[in-house]
Structures are given as structure tokens and as C-alpha cells.
């Protein structure tokens, strides 16, 4: 949870009035807005209005739920061998982490779009609308996603709870039943919304790049801002995914196939979440690069043709100027060849690459240690 919480300081709890777009509506009066905010956006807005930093609220909520679920499991005797503490902590904190992550990603999206503004070819009204869509989910899809998550939680409780006595079956207290049900009904709906939030926000990243961006290969700085948002989304979602796979592998030792499948899923999640929204921008940048190369090639061809004509006519008095022009065009061609067409910086792709390779590396180390009997 620290990944999201650290960046949610007091400054993110109060909107920046000087830089926020001036919408013609509010959350309570959505007239003038594309749509009213979703239930999760309203919840995050409530957190922003609390008289304490957002990170402090999320840390406090996660700590309270952790102490509650661990203490209840301990009292019922379900923290012995085969019942790992990590599963309890993850059950308690996943919902809070997801809410904090959505809060963090929305704040990151707002900041990224403000920095991206010079590259946008839209007027202020269109920018305001785009800003709102980028930082706010539509209510109906978010509600459906949360309902699907709740339904999945109920199915999980009714099936998994019968086989795992530490959940709902066996000799457990009514308090533990209530705690388990509540934590499931907090976590799973938020996880469902997080999945929709990812699709909604990263699809808008692709739309912004492909439909609203003024491409300039010589000034790529603004183009990098949205790729950093994609990287944060990928890494933020992968943290609980990987921790849950580790907890499940600990509770099912020796099942190498399951661990390999979960590790592969984790790596694919990072790659897909990061690359998918940037493919459209890459295509645009590639086409712009080809256009620049074609223009230079035509000028080189024209200069060489002019040089040949002068040689044939015996007019050599301007040959130095033509040579300088040709050398300059060839140098320009070399510069264009080196222009980047992926909208990310080296450090961004390095961070995502490290996150991509880390679970694979850890999985390999675990398998080696198992082989050695450690």
C-alpha cells in the first residue's frame, strides 16, 4: 500500500484551484458535465475533504482492518501452520490499497494532462471536458463493475468458505464470519472498479494521443507524461496481484504450475497495461517520422538534380553552396533517423522492465531453492 500512499500527501487532498479546469458543473449539480461522478469518485472526493492527509486516512484504515482481521483469526486459532499471516494482511488491506491507488492515479492523470496541455490541439471547452473524463468514471459502468466484483465475492465466499475453515466453515466465531464477509465485500467491488478504471483511463490515453495531440518529434517532452501514467497504472495494479500470487503459492507449496501461471499473468499484466494505450501514439509518431524523412529525401533529390544540371551546363560557380546544402540535408536525415517514436523516456521503460522481470526472477530463485531443499 505504500506505493500509492506515499504520493497522496496533503497537497492532493485539496484541489489546485489555480490549475484545475473551470467546469460548469459540480459533483452535486452535474449540469454541464459529461456525466455525474461514479460512486468511487464520490468516495475519493469525500477522502479529499477530510481534515487529514489522504495517505494518513488510507494508512489508518488499512491498519485498523489488518488488526481486526488478524486478531479475530488469532482468537479463533486460525494463524497456525498452513494459515499464513500474509493472506490475512492482504485480505484486510487490498480494498484500501485499491481505493488509494485509484485516488493516486486520478491525481496523476490530472497532473499529466495539465503538463500535456501544450501538445493538445483542442480549445479550452474541449480540454475541460477531456480533463473531466480523464479523472472521473461514468457512474453506470463503475456501478456494474462493482456489482460484478460483489457477485464474485459472494461466489467465492460460498465455495471457498466451505473448504477453508479459516474463512466461513469450521469452528469459527460469528465475529470472524462478519469480518470475512465485510472485507470481501469491500475488496472485490473495488477490484472490479479498478479493472474498469484501468480500461477507461488508458483507453482515453490512446484517444488523446491519436485524436487530440499535436505531433512534434523535435519536442517530445509533453508526449512522455501520459506514458508515465500508464507505467504507474501497470506497476500499481501488479503489486497486489503479485503479493496475492505469493500468498497463494505459500498456502499451496509444491504446486509449481500454479506459481508459474500466476507469475506469467503478473508479467503479462504489466506489459499489456503499459504498452496497449501507447500503440496508437507510436503509430502516429512513426508516420510523422516517415513524413519528415520523405521531405528531406525530396530535397536531397532536388539538390542533387540541381547539381547535376549545373555540372552538365558547366556552371560550377555555386558548387560550394550546393555542397553545403547537400551536407546539411544529409545531416538532417541522420538526425531524423535517430528520433524516437515510442512516447516514453528511457527511465520509464527501465522501471516497467524491472517490474516485469522481478517476479520471474523471484520465481526462478524460489524453484532453485526448492530443488536444493532450502
C-alpha positions as CSV (number, residue, x, y, z in Angstrom):
1,X,0.0,0.0,0.0
2,X,3.0,2.3,0.5
3,X,3.4,2.8,-3.2
4,X,0.1,4.7,-3.5
5,X,0.0,6.2,0.0
6,X,3.4,7.9,-0.2
7,X,2.3,10.1,-3.1
8,X,-1.0,11.0,-1.6
9,X,0.0,13.9,0.7
10,X,-1.9,16.9,1.9
11,X,-1.4,18.6,-1.4
12,X,-3.6,16.0,-3.2
13,X,-6.3,16.4,-0.6
14,X,-7.1,19.9,-1.7
15,X,-7.7,20.6,-5.5
16,X,-5.3,23.1,-7.0
17,X,-7.8,25.9,-7.8
18,X,-5.2,27.8,-9.9
19,X,-4.7,24.9,-12.4
20,X,-7.9,23.0,-12.3
21,X,-10.1,23.5,-15.4
22,X,-13.2,25.6,-14.7
23,X,-16.1,23.2,-15.1
24,X,-19.6,24.4,-15.5
25,X,-21.0,21.9,-13.1
26,X,-20.2,20.1,-9.8
27,X,-20.5,16.6,-8.3
28,X,-23.8,17.6,-6.7
29,X,-25.0,19.5,-9.7
30,X,-23.7,17.7,-12.8
31,X,-25.3,20.0,-15.3
32,X,-22.7,21.0,-17.8
33,X,-20.6,17.9,-17.1
34,X,-20.4,14.9,-19.5
35,X,-21.9,12.7,-16.7
36,X,-22.1,12.7,-12.9
37,X,-19.2,11.1,-11.0
38,X,-19.2,7.4,-10.1
39,X,-19.7,6.1,-6.5
40,X,-15.9,5.6,-6.2
41,X,-15.2,9.1,-7.4
42,X,-17.6,10.4,-4.8
43,X,-15.9,8.3,-2.2
44,X,-12.4,9.6,-3.2
45,X,-13.8,13.1,-3.1
46,X,-15.0,12.5,0.5
47,X,-11.5,11.4,1.4
48,X,-10.1,14.6,-0.1
49,X,-12.3,16.7,2.1
50,X,-11.3,15.0,5.3
51,X,-9.3,17.2,7.8
52,X,-6.2,14.9,7.4
53,X,-3.9,14.0,4.6
54,X,-5.3,11.3,2.3
55,X,-2.3,9.0,2.8
56,X,-2.9,9.1,6.6
57,X,-6.6,8.1,6.1
58,X,-5.6,5.1,3.9
59,X,-2.8,4.1,6.3
60,X,-5.1,4.3,9.3
61,X,-8.0,2.4,7.5
62,X,-5.6,-0.4,6.4
63,X,-4.1,-0.7,9.8
64,X,-7.5,-0.9,11.6
65,X,-8.7,-3.6,9.2
66,X,-5.4,-5.5,9.5
67,X,-5.5,-5.5,13.3
68,X,-9.2,-6.5,13.2
69,X,-8.9,-9.5,10.8
70,X,-5.6,-10.8,12.3
71,X,-6.8,-10.6,15.9
72,X,-10.1,-12.3,15.1
73,X,-8.3,-15.1,13.2
74,X,-5.8,-15.4,16.0
75,X,-8.6,-15.7,18.6
76,X,-10.2,-18.5,16.6
77,X,-6.9,-20.3,16.3
78,X,-6.5,-19.9,12.5
79,X,-3.0,-18.5,12.4
80,X,-1.1,-21.7,12.9
81,X,0.9,-23.7,10.4
82,X,-0.7,-23.6,6.9
83,X,-2.6,-20.4,7.6
84,X,-0.2,-17.6,6.7
85,X,-0.3,-14.1,8.0
86,X,0.3,-12.6,4.6
87,X,-3.1,-13.9,3.4
88,X,-4.8,-12.1,6.4
89,X,-3.0,-8.9,5.8
90,X,-3.8,-8.9,2.1
91,X,-7.4,-9.7,2.8
92,X,-7.6,-6.7,5.1
93,X,-5.7,-4.2,3.0
94,X,-6.5,-5.0,-0.6
95,X,-9.7,-2.8,-0.7
96,X,-8.0,0.1,1.0
97,X,-5.0,-0.2,-1.3
98,X,-7.1,-0.3,-4.4
99,X,-9.1,2.8,-3.3
100,X,-5.8,4.6,-2.6
101,X,-4.4,3.6,-5.9
102,X,-7.4,4.9,-7.8
103,X,-7.1,8.2,-5.9
104,X,-3.4,8.3,-6.8
105,X,-3.9,7.5,-10.4
106,X,-6.6,10.2,-10.8
107,X,-4.4,12.8,-9.3
108,X,-1.5,11.6,-11.5
109,X,-3.8,11.8,-14.6
110,X,-4.9,15.3,-13.7
111,X,-1.2,16.4,-13.3
112,X,-0.2,14.6,-16.5
113,X,-2.9,16.2,-18.6
114,X,-2.0,19.7,-17.4
115,X,1.6,19.1,-18.4
116,X,0.4,17.6,-21.7
117,X,-1.8,20.7,-22.5
118,X,0.8,22.4,-24.9
119,X,0.6,19.3,-27.1
120,X,-3.2,19.2,-27.3
121,X,-4.9,20.6,-30.4
122,X,-8.3,21.4,-28.6
123,X,-9.9,24.5,-27.3
124,X,-10.5,25.2,-23.6
125,X,-14.0,23.8,-23.6
126,X,-12.9,20.6,-25.2
127,X,-10.0,20.4,-22.8
128,X,-12.2,20.9,-19.8
129,X,-14.4,18.0,-21.0
130,X,-11.4,15.8,-21.7
131,X,-10.0,16.6,-18.2
132,X,-13.2,15.6,-16.5
133,X,-13.5,12.3,-18.5
134,X,-9.8,11.6,-17.7
135,X,-10.2,11.9,-14.0
136,X,-13.8,10.8,-13.4
137,X,-15.5,7.5,-14.3
138,X,-19.0,7.3,-15.7
139,X,-21.4,6.1,-12.9
140,X,-23.2,3.2,-14.6
141,X,-20.1,1.2,-15.8
142,X,-18.4,1.7,-12.4
143,X,-21.6,0.5,-10.7
144,X,-21.8,-2.6,-12.9
145,X,-18.1,-3.3,-12.4
146,X,-18.6,-3.0,-8.6
147,X,-21.6,-5.3,-8.8
148,X,-19.7,-7.9,-10.7
149,X,-17.0,-7.7,-8.0
150,X,-19.5,-8.1,-5.3
151,X,-21.1,-11.1,-7.1
152,X,-17.7,-12.7,-7.4
153,X,-17.1,-12.1,-3.7
154,X,-20.3,-13.9,-2.9
155,X,-19.5,-16.9,-5.1
156,X,-16.0,-17.1,-3.6
157,X,-17.4,-17.0,-0.1
158,X,-20.0,-19.7,-0.7
159,X,-17.5,-22.0,-2.4
160,X,-14.1,-21.3,-0.9
161,X,-15.7,-20.8,2.6
162,X,-16.9,-24.4,2.7
163,X,-13.4,-25.9,2.1
164,X,-11.4,-23.4,4.2
165,X,-12.3,-23.5,7.8
166,X,-10.4,-20.2,8.4
167,X,-13.0,-18.4,6.2
168,X,-16.6,-19.3,6.8
169,X,-16.6,-23.0,7.5
170,X,-15.4,-25.0,10.6
171,X,-15.5,-23.9,14.2
172,X,-15.3,-20.1,13.6
173,X,-16.9,-17.4,15.6
174,X,-19.7,-15.2,14.3
175,X,-17.4,-12.3,14.6
176,X,-14.9,-13.8,12.1
177,X,-17.8,-14.6,9.7
178,X,-18.8,-11.0,9.7
179,X,-15.2,-9.7,9.4
180,X,-14.5,-12.0,6.4
181,X,-17.8,-11.1,4.6
182,X,-17.2,-7.4,5.2
183,X,-13.6,-7.4,3.9
184,X,-14.6,-9.5,0.8
185,X,-17.5,-7.1,0.1
186,X,-15.1,-4.1,0.4
187,X,-12.2,-5.5,-1.6
188,X,-13.9,-7.3,-4.6
189,X,-16.2,-4.5,-5.7
190,X,-13.2,-2.1,-5.6
191,X,-11.1,-4.5,-7.5
192,X,-13.8,-4.8,-10.2
193,X,-14.0,-1.0,-10.4
194,X,-10.2,-0.8,-10.6
195,X,-10.3,-3.1,-13.7
196,X,-12.8,-0.8,-15.3
197,X,-10.9,2.3,-14.2
198,X,-7.8,0.9,-16.0
199,X,-9.6,0.3,-19.2
200,X,-11.4,3.6,-19.1
201,X,-8.4,5.8,-18.3
202,X,-5.9,4.0,-20.6
203,X,-8.4,4.0,-23.5
204,X,-8.5,7.7,-23.0
205,X,-4.7,7.9,-23.1
206,X,-4.9,6.2,-26.5
207,X,-7.7,8.6,-27.7
208,X,-5.7,11.6,-26.5
209,X,-2.6,10.5,-28.4
210,X,-4.4,9.5,-31.6
211,X,-7.1,12.2,-31.9
212,X,-6.1,15.3,-29.9
213,X,-2.3,15.5,-30.0
214,X,-0.2,17.9,-32.0
215,X,2.8,15.7,-33.0
216,X,6.2,17.3,-32.8
217,X,9.1,14.8,-32.9
218,X,11.6,17.5,-32.0
219,X,9.7,18.4,-28.8
220,X,8.7,15.1,-27.4
221,X,8.7,16.1,-23.7
222,X,4.9,16.5,-23.3
223,X,4.3,13.2,-25.0
224,X,6.2,11.4,-22.2
225,X,3.8,12.5,-19.5
226,X,1.0,10.1,-20.3
227,X,3.3,7.1,-20.7
228,X,4.4,7.7,-17.1
229,X,0.7,7.4,-16.1
230,X,0.5,4.1,-18.0
231,X,3.6,2.9,-16.2
232,X,2.2,3.8,-12.8
233,X,-1.0,2.1,-13.5
234,X,0.8,-1.1,-14.6
235,X,3.0,-1.2,-11.6
236,X,0.3,-0.2,-9.1
237,X,-2.0,-3.0,-10.3
238,X,0.7,-5.5,-10.4
239,X,1.8,-5.1,-6.7
240,X,-1.3,-6.7,-5.1
241,X,-1.5,-9.2,-7.9
242,X,2.0,-10.4,-7.3
243,X,1.6,-10.4,-3.5
244,X,-1.6,-12.5,-3.8
245,X,0.2,-15.0,-6.0
246,X,3.0,-15.2,-3.5
247,X,0.5,-15.8,-0.7
248,X,-1.4,-18.4,-2.6
249,X,1.8,-20.2,-3.6
250,X,2.8,-20.3,0.1
251,X,-0.5,-21.7,1.1
252,X,-0.2,-24.4,-1.7
253,X,3.5,-25.4,-1.5
254,X,4.8,-27.6,-4.3
255,X,2.3,-26.6,-6.9
256,X,4.8,-25.2,-9.4
257,X,2.4,-25.0,-12.2
258,X,0.1,-22.6,-10.4
259,X,3.0,-20.4,-9.4
260,X,4.3,-20.3,-12.9
261,X,0.8,-19.4,-14.3
262,X,0.4,-16.6,-11.8
263,X,3.9,-15.2,-12.4
264,X,3.2,-15.2,-16.1
265,X,-0.1,-13.5,-15.6
266,X,1.6,-10.8,-13.4
267,X,4.2,-10.1,-16.1
268,X,1.7,-10.0,-18.9
269,X,-0.5,-7.6,-16.9
270,X,2.4,-5.1,-16.6
271,X,3.3,-5.4,-20.3
272,X,-0.3,-5.1,-21.6
273,X,-1.3,-2.3,-19.3
274,X,1.8,-0.2,-20.2
275,X,2.1,-0.9,-24.0
276,X,-1.6,-1.1,-25.1
277,X,-2.6,2.6,-24.7
278,X,0.7,3.8,-26.3
279,X,0.4,1.8,-29.5
280,X,-1.7,4.4,-31.2
281,X,0.8,7.2,-30.4
282,X,3.7,5.0,-31.7
283,X,1.9,4.7,-35.0
284,X,1.4,8.4,-35.3
285,X,5.0,9.1,-34.4
286,X,6.2,6.6,-36.9
287,X,4.0,8.2,-39.7
288,X,5.3,11.7,-38.7
289,X,8.9,10.4,-38.9
290,X,8.3,8.9,-42.3
291,X,6.8,12.2,-43.5
292,X,9.9,14.1,-42.3
293,X,12.2,11.6,-43.9
294,X,10.2,11.8,-47.2
295,X,10.5,15.6,-47.2
296,X,14.3,15.5,-46.7
297,X,14.7,12.8,-49.3
298,X,12.8,15.0,-51.9
299,X,15.0,18.0,-51.1
300,X,18.1,15.8,-51.4
301,X,16.9,14.6,-54.7
302,X,16.2,18.1,-55.9
303,X,19.6,19.4,-54.7
304,X,21.4,16.5,-56.5
305,X,19.3,17.2,-59.6
306,X,20.3,20.9,-59.5
307,X,23.9,19.9,-59.0
308,X,23.8,17.6,-62.0
309,X,22.2,20.3,-64.1
310,X,24.9,22.8,-63.3
311,X,27.7,20.2,-63.9
312,X,26.2,19.4,-67.3
313,X,25.9,23.1,-68.1
314,X,29.4,23.9,-66.9
315,X,28.1,26.3,-64.3
316,X,30.3,25.5,-61.3
317,X,30.4,28.9,-59.6
318,X,27.8,27.8,-56.9
319,X,29.0,24.3,-56.3
320,X,30.2,25.1,-52.7
321,X,26.8,26.4,-51.8
322,X,25.2,23.3,-53.2
323,X,27.6,21.0,-51.4
324,X,26.9,22.8,-48.1
325,X,23.2,22.4,-48.8
326,X,23.6,18.7,-49.5
327,X,25.7,18.1,-46.5
328,X,23.1,19.9,-44.3
329,X,20.3,17.8,-45.7
330,X,22.3,14.6,-45.2
331,X,23.0,15.7,-41.6
332,X,19.2,16.4,-41.1
333,X,18.4,13.0,-42.4
334,X,20.7,11.5,-39.8
335,X,19.0,13.5,-37.0
336,X,15.5,12.4,-38.2
337,X,16.7,8.7,-38.3
338,X,17.5,9.0,-34.6
339,X,14.2,10.5,-33.5
340,X,12.3,8.3,-31.0
341,X,8.8,7.0,-32.0
342,X,7.8,5.4,-28.7
343,X,6.3,8.0,-26.3
344,X,8.3,7.2,-23.2
345,X,11.6,8.0,-21.7
346,X,14.4,5.5,-21.0
347,X,13.9,5.6,-17.2
348,X,10.2,4.9,-17.6
349,X,10.7,1.8,-19.7
350,X,13.5,0.7,-17.4
351,X,11.2,0.9,-14.4
352,X,8.5,-1.1,-16.1
353,X,11.0,-3.6,-17.4
354,X,12.3,-4.1,-13.8
355,X,8.8,-4.7,-12.6
356,X,8.2,-7.1,-15.5
357,X,11.3,-9.2,-14.8
358,X,11.3,-9.1,-10.9
359,X,8.5,-11.7,-10.4
360,X,10.1,-14.1,-13.0
361,X,13.5,-13.7,-11.3
362,X,11.9,-14.3,-7.8
363,X,10.0,-17.4,-9.1
364,X,13.2,-18.9,-10.6
365,X,15.1,-18.3,-7.3
366,X,12.2,-20.0,-5.4
367,X,12.3,-23.0,-7.7
368,X,16.1,-23.3,-7.3
369,X,15.9,-23.1,-3.5
370,X,13.1,-25.8,-3.6
371,X,15.4,-28.0,-5.7
372,X,18.2,-27.5,-3.1
373,X,15.8,-28.3,-0.3
374,X,16.3,-24.9,1.3
